[in-house]
Amino acid sequence: MTDHHITLMAAGELRDAVAAHRAGDTAAAIAALMSIDPDSWAAIEHRLATLGGTLAELLPDTH
């Protein structure tokens, strides 16, 4: 994939995953992440890599 396009739905799911993680709701965070389509997920990973990070590094440790 060269477009690196994140759908609005995927952006919302990522936002929900981060919010759930911050609230300590691991199950909801995982469910939101699993709802992201593969192309959007690849685009998210690409953007994070461009910034020099990963999703795990983005998420604060709330536990």
C-alpha positions, 0 to 999 in steps of 0.5 A, a space after each residue: 500500500 502506498 496511499 497510507 490512508 486512514 479511514 474516518 472509522 479507523 481514526 475513531 476506533 483508534 481514539 476509542 482504543 486510546 480512551 479505553 486504555 486510559 480508563 483501564 478497560 483493556 477489553 474495550 481497547 482491544 476490541 476497538 483496535 481489532 475493529 480497524 481495517 487492515 489498510 488503515 492499520 498499516 497506515 497508522 503503523 506507517 505514520 507512527 514509524 515516521 514519527 519514530 514510535 509505535 502504538 505501545 509507546 504512544 499509550 500511557 501506562 495506566 496500571 
